[in-house]
Amino acid sequence: MRKRTTLEERQKWHQDKADGMSLRGIASKYGRSRQAITKELKKDLPVVVLTVKPEGMANEIMAREKKTLAKQAKGLDGLVLLEREMQRHWKSDQKRFDKSGRSVWQSYAKEAHDAISSNGCLKTQREVLGLADQASYLEVLEEMEVRALSVVRSIQWMKYLSGYTDLPKAPSHVN
């Protein structure tokens, strides 16, 4: 049964749209289809609360940040999916590790990883990460770790430069 949309919901959608959120993003946020959002937004004029209009350098920063946020949104979906898949994977491995025993599991895992490394399964990961065609499974994981730490470091600097936190600590091992 279709959920009836209230005026308040449409106003929130209009506000999100005015703030630069895509229709797909609004649909995802509120658990609706993009088509339903589009149809509902046509029903009434938006009642959008005007936000503070920054001036000068703040306006330039805002314009740059809006572009950056739009680009980051695409990668954020991938990051959330990657996190979910990595957690699911290691939890499954942990169960098998506990069931089989350390030496048995690690022996079979090493054999499987060697096969994965040599049969082309890592082709896309190697290309995306800029690794050599012969990079091993371990090298792919290590490069993923370096990239993840680099993202964390960039976020720490963004928070510091925006005045939210103190100066970030020195990196542990980021390239």
N, C-alpha and C positions, 0 to 999 in steps of 0.2 A: 504494500500500500504506500502511495506517495505521500511524503510528509509535506504539509502545507507550510508555505513560507510566510513569515510575518513581516510587517513593515520594518521592524527593528533589525531583522536579519538582512533585509535588502539594504538598509542604510549602512550596516557594517560592511556589506559587500561593496557598496559604492565607495565607502571610505577606503577600503583596501585597494580598490581599483585606482582611486585618486592618489594613493600613496605609491602607486607603481607596481602593484602586484598583478601578475598575469591572471587571466580567467582560469587557466588550468591550476594555478596556485590557489586561487580562491576556492575553486571546486574541491581541491584536495583538502584544504584547511577545514572546510565545512561539510565534507562528506557528501558532496553532490556532484552531478555530472556537469561538464563544461556547458553543454547545451542548456541544461536547466538554469544555470547561473545567467547565461546570456539572455534567455527568455525572461527571467524574473527582473533583470536589470532594466529591461525596456518598459516595465510596467509603471514606474514612477520616476520622477526626477530625483537625482541624488540630493540628499541632505548631508552635505559634507562639512565637517567642522574644519574651518581654516586653521592651519597650523602656522606657527611663527615663520615668517619669511626672513631668513637670514640675509645679511647684506655683506658686501665686500668679500673678504677672504673666506668668511664662513659660507657664503653662497657658492664660491668656487669649490670649496671642500665638499659641500653637499652635492653639487653636480657630479664631481668625480666619484664620490662615495656611492651615489645612486647607480652609476654605470658599473662600478666594481661589484656592488651587491647583486646586480642582475647577472653578471658573469659568474659570480660565486654560487648563485642559486643552482646553476646547472651542475656544478661540481659537487655541491652539497648533497644532492640526491645520491650521487655515486658514492660519496664518502659514507653516508648512512648505510647504504646497501653493502659496501665493502666491510664496514664494521660488523654488521649483522652476520654476513657470511663467514668472516674470520672467527667470530665468537662461536658460531654454530660448528665450524670445522674443528677448532681446538677442543671444544667440549666433547665432540664425538670421538676425537683422538684420545682424549683423557679416559673415556669409558673403556675403549679398547686397550689402552695402555694398562689400566687397572686390572682388566680381565686377563690379558695375555701375559703380563709381566714385562718389566722394563727391557730386558735384553731381547726377548722374542719380538716385542713390538718394534723396537728400534731397528732390529735387523731387517724385518719386513718393510718397515717404513723407508729405510735407506735404499733397499732394492727397488721399491716402487718409485722413489724420487729419482733414482738413477735412470729408470725407464722413462719417466716423465721428461727428464732433462734431455734425453736423446731422441725422443719420438715426435718432437714438434709441438707438444702440448703447451709449451711456454712461449711460443712464437710471438703472440700478441703482447704478453707481459714484457718480454725482452725488448720489443719494438717501442712500446709506450715508455718504458723506463730507460731506454737508450743503452741497453746492454748488448754485449756481443752475442752472436748467434749461438755460441757454445756455452753461454752462462748457465750455471747449475741452478737447481731448485733453491739451494741455500743462498746463492748469490742474488736471486730474484727476491727472496724473503728479506735479505739484508738491505737491498736497495729500497724495498717498500718501507722498511723500518726507518731508513735515513730520510726518505721523503716525508713520512708521517711526523718524524721529529722536527723536520724543517717547517712543516705546517704549524705545529705547536709553537715553535720559536717565533714564527711570523705573527701568530695571534698574540703571543705575549708582548711583542714589540708594538703591535697595533694598540693594544690596551694601554701600554705605557705611554706611547706618544699622544694618545687621546686623553691622558690624565686619569685613567681609571685605576692604575696600579703603580707600584714603585718600579724602579729599574729592574728588568729581568736579570736573573742569575746567569752566570756564564754557561754556555752549552756544554753538555756532557760529551757528545761526539757527533755533532752535526757538520756536514760538509759545507 
